[in-house]
Amino acid sequence: MGLPAIAPYPMPTEPELPKNRVEWTPDPDRAVLLVHDMQNHFLRAFPSGSQPMLDLVANLRELRSVCRRLGVPVVFSAQPGGQTAEQRGLQLDMWGRGIGQDPADAQIVTDLRPGGSDRLMTKWRYNAFHRTELETLMGGRDQLIITGVYAHIGCLMTATDAFMRDIQPFLVADAVADFSAEDHAMALRYAATRCATTLTTARLITHLTQDRP
């Protein structure tokens, strides 16, 4: 029970991405950036100093910087540590007790620690809309850029819920990570064909900064 040990694997590149069923275009005036569960507890399962962690953190740092400059709201989700059995619900059966009592385990990784206008939101289940204020924090914007971990669990569940709320989701292929390359690819394939547009960090930034100073 609990998180698996994750072996290193390379981030997907643009030629490897699945064909999108819809090619929505991200707009800085419509979008919100979600940094999903980038907490020490979840990232500890990855081997440090190797892929996909190196690209994950580097791409998220660059993307957050661009979003801040363009006025795109940045929302971090984070699960609380030391949850009771009632708070954990069925996740207790599936994954165990989750994040422990040590406050450091629940913190966002140091290189991405929220600051400035970033918003930090408590999250309780896979889906970042469930029992949270995410839709309120979007302030009427109708695009959600989804990054973080794990691609085939919370990131994908959030993308599907966004779609059902008529919010266009963008799953950033090299700014999410997963248990394995296979799980990562599955999440991208499902998103691209059922609920979202998948794209790389570089492609996303090109769209966001087009015709912007």
N, C-alpha and C positions, 0 to 999 in steps of 0.2 A: 504494500500500500504506500501511498505517497508518490512523489515525483520520480520518474526514472532518471538514471544517469544518461546524459545526452552526449553522444559521440560527435566530434567535429564534422561539419559538412559545409560545402561552399554555398554562399548565397546564390539564388537564381539570377541570371543575367537577362537582359531584354529579349534576346532571340529565343530564350527558353520559356518565356511566359506563354500561358494559354491564350488562345484567341478570345477576345472579349465579345460577348453577344451585343453589348452596347458600349459605345465609346463616348461616355460623358466627359465633359471638359471641366476640370477644377477651376474655380473662380475665387480669387481672394476676397471678394465682396460677399460671397455666399457660403464660404467654407469655414469649418472648425477643425482643428487638429486634435485628435485623441491619441494620447500616449498611454497605452493600455498595460497596466500592471507591471511596469518596469521596476519591480521591487527586488531587493537583495535575495529574499527567499526563493523567488522564482528563477532568478538569474544564476543562482549558485549551482543549479543542475547542469549548466553549460561549462565546459572546460575553459578556464580563463586563458586569455592571451591567444585565442584561436578563433577561427570562424565557426559559427556565424556571428559570434558576439562582437568581434572587431568591427565588422561592417554595420551591424545593427546599431551600436552606440554611435559610431561616426556619422552614419546617415541620419539618425535621429537628431544629433546635435546640429547638423547642417540644416535640416528641415525646420527644426524649431527656430533657429536663427532667422531663416527666411520668413517664416510665418510671423514672428514678432515684428520684423521690419515692415511687413505688408499690412499689419493690423489684423491678421487672422488669429482669432482666439485660440489659446492652447489650453487644453483640459487634460490633466493627469488623473487616471483612475488608480486607486490603491485599496486593496483589501486590508481590513484591520487585523492585527495580531491577537492571539489569545481569545479566539471566539469560543463561545459556549456551544454545547451540542445543539441547542435550539437555534442559535444563530447560524451554525454550519448547515443544518438541515441535511438533505440527502448527500451533500458534498462530503459529509463525514464518512458515509459508507463508501463512497467512490475514491476519496483521496486522503482520508484521515483527518487529523485535527487542523491541518493547514499551517498558517504562519504562527510561530510560537510567541512566547511572552517577551522575548528580547526586542526592544524597540528598533534595534538596528535591522532586524529581519524584515520589518514592514516598510522601511524607508526606501524611497526611490534611489536607484543607483547614483553614486556621487556625481558622475559626469553629466547627469541629467537632472539634478536636484531642482525642483520647481522654484521659481523666483520671479520677481517683478509682477507682471500682470497674469502670469500663469495661474490657473485654478486647479486645486487639488480636491478630488471628489472621492468620497468613500463608496466602495462598490462591494456587493454582497454575493453576487452570482456570476456565472459566465458572462452574461449579457450586460453590457455597461449601461443600458437603459433601465434595467430591472431594479426597482426600488431605489433609484437615484434621481438626481436633479439634472441629468445630462440634457434632456430636451429643453429644460428651462435655460440652462447655460448656453444653449445654442442661440438663444435670442432671436428666433425666427429664421435663422440661416437654414438652408436646405441641402447642404453638402457636408459629409463627414469623412475626413481623411483618417484612416485607421492604421495605427502602427503599434508595435509592442509585442507582447507574448500572451498566450501561445496562439499561433496563427489558426490552427484548426479547432480551437476551443473558444475562448472568449472573443478573439478578434472576429472570427467567422460568425459566431452567434450575434455579435453586435452589428455586423454588416447586414445579416438577414433581417434583424429587427428594424434597422434604419430603412431598409428597402420597403418594409411593410408600413412604415410611417411616411412614405413618400419623401424620404431624405436620401439623396444620391450618395451611396457609399463608394469610397476609393480605398482599396486594400493595397498598401504599398509593399510590393513584393520583396524588396531588399531592406525594408524597415520593419519587418516582422520576423520572428523566428519560432522554431517549433521543436518537437521531440526528435524529429528526424527529417532528412530531405524528403522522404516519402510523404510524411504528414504535411510538411510545408507545401509540397506540390499539390496534394489533394485539396488543401484549403484554397489555394489559388485557382485551381481548376473549377471547384464548386462556385467560388465567388464570381469568376469570369463568366460562367454560363448560367447563373441563377439569380444573382442579386447585386453585383457590383462591377466596377471597372477596376482591373488590376493594371499596375504600371510601376515603373522603377522610381526611385527617389529623383534621379536626374531628370526623367521625363516630367514628373510632377512639378519640379521646380521650374522647368522651362515653361510649362503652362501657367504657373502662378505669376511668374515675373514678366511674361510677355506684355510689352507695351507699358511696363511699369518702370519708374526711375530706379 
